Protein backbone atom coordinates (compact mmCIF):
# COMPACT_ATOMS: atom_id res chain seq x y z
CA UNK A 1 0.00 0.00 0.00
CA UNK A 2 1.78 3.12 -1.20
CA UNK A 3 0.92 6.21 0.82
CA UNK A 4 0.21 9.44 -1.06
CA UNK A 5 2.95 11.90 -0.12
CA UNK A 6 4.85 14.83 -1.65
CA UNK A 7 7.49 13.99 -4.26
CA UNK A 8 10.33 14.28 -1.75
CA UNK A 9 8.92 11.54 0.52
CA UNK A 10 8.42 7.87 -0.27
CA UNK A 11 6.24 5.79 2.06
CA UNK A 12 4.90 2.26 1.83
CA UNK A 13 2.81 0.15 4.20
CA UNK A 14 3.50 -3.56 3.79
CA UNK A 15 0.51 -5.68 4.75
CA UNK A 16 0.26 -9.42 5.36
CA UNK A 17 0.69 -10.59 1.79
CA UNK A 18 3.07 -7.88 0.60
CA UNK A 19 6.70 -8.60 -0.22
CA UNK A 20 9.31 -6.71 1.78
CA UNK A 21 11.67 -7.10 -1.16
CA UNK A 22 10.60 -3.62 -2.23
CA UNK A 23 12.56 -2.18 0.68
CA UNK A 24 15.82 -0.91 -0.76
CA UNK A 25 19.34 -1.58 0.45
CA UNK A 26 20.03 1.85 1.93
CA UNK A 27 20.89 1.99 5.67
CA UNK A 28 17.70 1.73 7.72
CA UNK A 29 16.63 2.58 11.25
CA UNK A 30 14.12 0.24 12.88
CA UNK A 31 13.79 0.72 16.64
CA UNK A 32 12.81 -1.76 19.32
CA UNK A 33 9.25 -0.67 20.03
CA UNK A 34 8.37 -0.62 23.72
CA UNK A 35 4.81 0.80 23.80
CA UNK A 36 5.91 4.17 25.13
CA UNK A 37 6.21 7.74 23.88
CA UNK A 38 9.94 8.12 23.20
CA UNK A 39 10.70 9.80 19.86
CA UNK A 40 14.24 9.86 18.48
CA UNK A 41 15.40 12.68 16.20
CA UNK A 42 17.42 11.35 13.26
CA UNK A 43 19.60 13.85 11.38
CA UNK A 44 22.71 13.90 9.19
CA UNK A 45 25.02 13.93 12.18
CA UNK A 46 23.61 11.13 14.32
CA UNK A 47 21.96 8.74 11.82
CA UNK A 48 24.93 6.37 11.74
CA UNK A 49 24.49 5.69 15.47
CA UNK A 50 21.03 4.16 15.02
CA UNK A 51 21.10 2.11 11.80
CA UNK A 52 20.51 -1.65 11.88
CA UNK A 53 21.68 -3.84 13.50
CA UNK A 54 21.38 -1.22 16.27
CA UNK A 55 17.87 -1.22 17.79
CA UNK A 56 17.30 1.91 19.89
CA UNK A 57 14.29 1.68 22.18
CA UNK A 58 11.63 4.07 20.89
CA UNK A 59 8.14 4.28 19.44
CA UNK A 60 8.77 7.27 17.23
CA UNK A 61 11.32 8.45 14.68
CA UNK A 62 11.62 12.02 13.43
CA UNK A 63 13.62 11.81 10.23
CA UNK A 64 15.27 14.95 8.83
CA UNK A 65 17.91 13.33 6.64
CA UNK A 66 17.92 11.48 3.32
CA UNK A 67 20.95 9.39 4.34
CA UNK A 68 18.83 6.64 5.91
CA UNK A 69 15.36 5.15 5.68
CA UNK A 70 13.08 4.25 8.60
CA UNK A 71 10.61 1.51 9.43
CA UNK A 72 8.33 0.38 12.23
CA UNK A 73 6.22 -2.77 12.76
CA UNK A 74 2.55 -3.29 13.64
CA UNK A 75 -0.19 -5.83 14.36
CA UNK A 76 -3.34 -4.04 15.69
CA UNK A 77 -1.50 -0.95 16.99
CA UNK A 78 -1.89 2.15 14.85
CA UNK A 79 0.80 3.18 12.38
CA UNK A 80 0.99 6.96 12.17
CA UNK A 81 3.02 8.97 9.70
CA UNK A 82 3.20 12.76 9.95
CA UNK A 83 5.19 14.77 7.45
CA UNK A 84 6.11 18.24 6.26
CA UNK A 85 8.34 19.76 3.61
CA UNK A 86 11.69 18.80 5.18
CA UNK A 87 10.87 16.00 7.59
CA UNK A 88 8.80 12.91 8.27
CA UNK A 89 7.80 11.15 11.44
CA UNK A 90 6.86 7.50 12.00
CA UNK A 91 4.97 6.62 15.17
CA UNK A 92 3.86 3.36 16.76
CA UNK A 93 0.68 4.43 18.55
CA UNK A 94 -0.62 1.38 20.37
CA UNK A 95 -3.06 1.72 23.23
CA UNK A 96 -0.43 2.91 25.70
CA UNK A 97 1.16 5.22 23.15
CA UNK A 98 -2.23 6.73 22.39
CA UNK A 99 -2.98 7.17 26.10
CA UNK A 100 0.39 8.95 26.37
CA UNK A 101 -0.48 11.05 23.28
CA UNK A 102 2.65 10.20 21.33
CA UNK A 103 1.18 12.00 18.28
CA UNK A 104 0.74 15.23 20.21
CA UNK A 105 4.25 14.94 21.63
CA UNK A 106 5.61 14.36 18.15
CA UNK A 107 3.94 17.50 16.86
CA UNK A 108 5.22 19.46 19.86
CA UNK A 109 8.72 18.41 18.80
CA UNK A 110 8.05 19.58 15.24
CA UNK A 111 6.81 22.90 16.59
CA UNK A 112 9.98 23.27 18.67
CA UNK A 113 12.22 22.58 15.67
CA UNK A 114 10.34 24.26 12.82
CA UNK A 115 7.79 26.59 14.37
CA UNK A 116 4.05 26.74 14.85
CA UNK A 117 3.15 27.38 11.20
CA UNK A 118 5.11 24.38 9.95
CA UNK A 119 3.43 22.15 12.52
CA UNK A 120 -0.07 23.35 11.61
CA UNK A 121 0.34 22.73 7.89
CA UNK A 122 1.77 19.22 8.29
CA UNK A 123 -0.12 16.16 7.03
CA UNK A 124 -0.87 12.88 8.80
CA UNK A 125 -1.77 9.33 7.80
CA UNK A 126 -3.30 6.87 10.28
CA UNK A 127 -2.97 3.33 8.97
CA UNK A 128 -4.65 -0.04 9.56
CA UNK A 129 -5.33 -0.81 13.22
CA UNK A 130 -7.85 -2.63 15.37
CA UNK A 131 -11.28 -1.00 15.29
CA UNK A 132 -13.36 0.20 18.22
CA UNK A 133 -15.84 -2.70 18.32
CA UNK A 134 -13.05 -5.28 18.38
CA UNK A 135 -10.75 -3.64 20.92
CA UNK A 136 -12.19 -4.52 24.31
CA UNK A 137 -10.34 -4.21 27.60
CA UNK A 138 -11.05 -5.03 31.22
CA UNK A 139 -12.82 -2.05 32.75
CA UNK A 140 -10.82 -2.29 35.99
CA UNK A 141 -7.34 -2.80 34.50
CA UNK A 142 -4.81 -0.04 35.33
CA UNK A 143 -4.21 1.16 31.77
CA UNK A 144 -7.91 0.94 30.93
CA UNK A 145 -8.59 3.38 33.76
CA UNK A 146 -5.82 5.65 32.43
CA UNK A 147 -7.40 5.39 28.99
CA UNK A 148 -10.79 6.49 30.29
CA UNK A 149 -9.12 9.48 31.92
CA UNK A 150 -7.12 10.49 28.83
CA UNK A 151 -9.27 9.52 25.82
CA UNK A 152 -11.96 11.92 24.70
CA UNK A 153 -15.37 10.60 25.68
CA UNK A 154 -16.52 10.12 22.09
CA UNK A 155 -13.67 7.66 21.53
CA UNK A 156 -14.63 4.90 23.97
CA UNK A 157 -17.70 2.92 25.05
CA UNK A 158 -18.47 1.00 28.25
CA UNK A 159 -20.55 -2.14 27.80
CA UNK A 160 -21.10 -5.10 30.15
CA UNK A 161 -18.06 -4.48 32.36
CA UNK A 162 -15.87 -4.05 29.28
CA UNK A 163 -14.50 -0.92 27.68
CA UNK A 164 -13.98 -0.45 23.95
CA UNK A 165 -11.43 2.09 22.70
CA UNK A 166 -11.24 3.77 19.28
CA UNK A 167 -7.51 4.14 18.63
CA UNK A 168 -7.75 5.77 15.21
CA UNK A 169 -10.50 8.12 16.38
CA UNK A 170 -8.53 9.26 19.41
CA UNK A 171 -5.34 9.79 17.39
CA UNK A 172 -7.28 11.93 14.91
CA UNK A 173 -8.73 13.96 17.79
CA UNK A 174 -5.25 14.47 19.23
CA UNK A 175 -3.95 15.70 15.86
CA UNK A 176 -6.87 18.09 15.46
CA UNK A 177 -6.24 19.51 18.93
CA UNK A 178 -2.66 20.25 17.89
CA UNK A 179 -4.01 22.40 15.08
CA UNK A 180 -3.82 20.12 12.05
CA UNK A 181 -6.41 20.78 9.37
CA UNK A 182 -8.88 17.90 9.13
CA UNK A 183 -8.43 17.77 5.36
CA UNK A 184 -4.75 16.97 5.94
CA UNK A 185 -5.52 13.88 8.03
CA UNK A 186 -6.07 10.56 6.22
CA UNK A 187 -7.46 7.42 7.89
CA UNK A 188 -7.05 4.10 6.12
CA UNK A 189 -10.25 2.73 7.70
CA UNK A 190 -8.86 -0.83 7.65
CA UNK A 191 -9.64 -2.99 10.69
CA UNK A 192 -6.70 -5.32 11.31
CA UNK A 193 -8.78 -7.70 13.44
CA UNK A 194 -11.32 -8.51 10.73
CA UNK A 195 -9.28 -8.00 7.56
CA UNK A 196 -7.50 -11.26 6.54
CA UNK A 197 -4.87 -9.26 4.64
CA UNK A 198 -3.57 -7.88 7.95
CA UNK A 199 -1.67 -9.38 10.84
CA UNK A 200 -3.56 -9.07 14.13
CA UNK A 201 -2.06 -9.80 17.54
CA UNK A 202 -5.52 -10.26 19.02
CA UNK A 203 -6.37 -12.75 16.29
CA UNK A 204 -3.32 -14.83 17.16
CA UNK A 205 -0.47 -13.39 15.10
CA UNK A 206 2.06 -13.32 17.91
CA UNK A 207 5.29 -12.79 15.96
CA UNK A 208 4.28 -11.64 12.47
CA UNK A 209 4.06 -7.92 11.80
CA UNK A 210 3.19 -5.45 9.06
CA UNK A 211 5.73 -2.74 8.24
CA UNK A 212 5.56 1.01 7.68
CA UNK A 213 8.57 2.12 5.64
CA UNK A 214 9.49 5.66 4.64
CA UNK A 215 12.37 7.83 3.50
CA UNK A 216 13.15 11.35 2.37
CA UNK A 217 14.25 11.37 -1.26
C-alpha positions in Angstrom: 0.0 0.0 0.0 1.8 3.1 -1.2 0.9 6.2 0.8 0.2 9.4 -1.1 2.9 11.9 -0.1 4.9 14.8 -1.6 7.5 14.0 -4.3 10.3 14.3 -1.7 8.9 11.5 0.5 8.4 7.9 -0.3 6.2 5.8 2.1 4.9 2.3 1.8 2.8 0.2 4.2 3.5 -3.6 3.8 0.5 -5.7 4.7 0.3 -9.4 5.4 0.7 -10.6 1.8 3.1 -7.9 0.6 6.7 -8.6 -0.2 9.3 -6.7 1.8 11.7 -7.1 -1.2 10.6 -3.6 -2.2 12.6 -2.2 0.7 15.8 -0.9 -0.8 19.3 -1.6 0.5 20.0 1.8 1.9 20.9 2.0 5.7 17.7 1.7 7.7 16.6 2.6 11.3 14.1 0.2 12.9 13.8 0.7 16.6 12.8 -1.8 19.3 9.3 -0.7 20.0 8.4 -0.6 23.7 4.8 0.8 23.8 5.9 4.2 25.1 6.2 7.7 23.9 9.9 8.1 23.2 10.7 9.8 19.9 14.2 9.9 18.5 15.4 12.7 16.2 17.4 11.4 13.3 19.6 13.9 11.4 22.7 13.9 9.2 25.0 13.9 12.2 23.6 11.1 14.3 22.0 8.7 11.8 24.9 6.4 11.7 24.5 5.7 15.5 21.0 4.2 15.0 21.1 2.1 11.8 20.5 -1.7 11.9 21.7 -3.8 13.5 21.4 -1.2 16.3 17.9 -1.2 17.8 17.3 1.9 19.9 14.3 1.7 22.2 11.6 4.1 20.9 8.1 4.3 19.4 8.8 7.3 17.2 11.3 8.4 14.7 11.6 12.0 13.4 13.6 11.8 10.2 15.3 14.9 8.8 17.9 13.3 6.6 17.9 11.5 3.3 21.0 9.4 4.3 18.8 6.6 5.9 15.4 5.1 5.7 13.1 4.3 8.6 10.6 1.5 9.4 8.3 0.4 12.2 6.2 -2.8 12.8 2.5 -3.3 13.6 -0.2 -5.8 14.4 -3.3 -4.0 15.7 -1.5 -1.0 17.0 -1.9 2.1 14.9 0.8 3.2 12.4 1.0 7.0 12.2 3.0 9.0 9.7 3.2 12.8 10.0 5.2 14.8 7.4 6.1 18.2 6.3 8.3 19.8 3.6 11.7 18.8 5.2 10.9 16.0 7.6 8.8 12.9 8.3 7.8 11.2 11.4 6.9 7.5 12.0 5.0 6.6 15.2 3.9 3.4 16.8 0.7 4.4 18.5 -0.6 1.4 20.4 -3.1 1.7 23.2 -0.4 2.9 25.7 1.2 5.2 23.1 -2.2 6.7 22.4 -3.0 7.2 26.1 0.4 8.9 26.4 -0.5 11.0 23.3 2.6 10.2 21.3 1.2 12.0 18.3 0.7 15.2 20.2 4.2 14.9 21.6 5.6 14.4 18.2 3.9 17.5 16.9 5.2 19.5 19.9 8.7 18.4 18.8 8.0 19.6 15.2 6.8 22.9 16.6 10.0 23.3 18.7 12.2 22.6 15.7 10.3 24.3 12.8 7.8 26.6 14.4 4.1 26.7 14.8 3.1 27.4 11.2 5.1 24.4 9.9 3.4 22.2 12.5 -0.1 23.3 11.6 0.3 22.7 7.9 1.8 19.2 8.3 -0.1 16.2 7.0 -0.9 12.9 8.8 -1.8 9.3 7.8 -3.3 6.9 10.3 -3.0 3.3 9.0 -4.6 0.0 9.6 -5.3 -0.8 13.2 -7.8 -2.6 15.4 -11.3 -1.0 15.3 -13.4 0.2 18.2 -15.8 -2.7 18.3 -13.1 -5.3 18.4 -10.8 -3.6 20.9 -12.2 -4.5 24.3 -10.3 -4.2 27.6 -11.1 -5.0 31.2 -12.8 -2.0 32.8 -10.8 -2.3 36.0 -7.3 -2.8 34.5 -4.8 0.0 35.3 -4.2 1.2 31.8 -7.9 0.9 30.9 -8.6 3.4 33.8 -5.8 5.7 32.4 -7.4 5.4 29.0 -10.8 6.5 30.3 -9.1 9.5 31.9 -7.1 10.5 28.8 -9.3 9.5 25.8 -12.0 11.9 24.7 -15.4 10.6 25.7 -16.5 10.1 22.1 -13.7 7.7 21.5 -14.6 4.9 24.0 -17.7 2.9 25.1 -18.5 1.0 28.2 -20.6 -2.1 27.8 -21.1 -5.1 30.1 -18.1 -4.5 32.4 -15.9 -4.1 29.3 -14.5 -0.9 27.7 -14.0 -0.4 23.9 -11.4 2.1 22.7 -11.2 3.8 19.3 -7.5 4.1 18.6 -7.7 5.8 15.2 -10.5 8.1 16.4 -8.5 9.3 19.4 -5.3 9.8 17.4 -7.3 11.9 14.9 -8.7 14.0 17.8 -5.2 14.5 19.2 -4.0 15.7 15.9 -6.9 18.1 15.5 -6.2 19.5 18.9 -2.7 20.3 17.9 -4.0 22.4 15.1 -3.8 20.1 12.0 -6.4 20.8 9.4 -8.9 17.9 9.1 -8.4 17.8 5.4 -4.7 17.0 5.9 -5.5 13.9 8.0 -6.1 10.6 6.2 -7.5 7.4 7.9 -7.0 4.1 6.1 -10.3 2.7 7.7 -8.9 -0.8 7.7 -9.6 -3.0 10.7 -6.7 -5.3 11.3 -8.8 -7.7 13.4 -11.3 -8.5 10.7 -9.3 -8.0 7.6 -7.5 -11.3 6.5 -4.9 -9.3 4.6 -3.6 -7.9 8.0 -1.7 -9.4 10.8 -3.6 -9.1 14.1 -2.1 -9.8 17.5 -5.5 -10.3 19.0 -6.4 -12.8 16.3 -3.3 -14.8 17.2 -0.5 -13.4 15.1 2.1 -13.3 17.9 5.3 -12.8 16.0 4.3 -11.6 12.5 4.1 -7.9 11.8 3.2 -5.4 9.1 5.7 -2.7 8.2 5.6 1.0 7.7 8.6 2.1 5.6 9.5 5.7 4.6 12.4 7.8 3.5 13.2 11.4 2.4 14.2 11.4 -1.3 
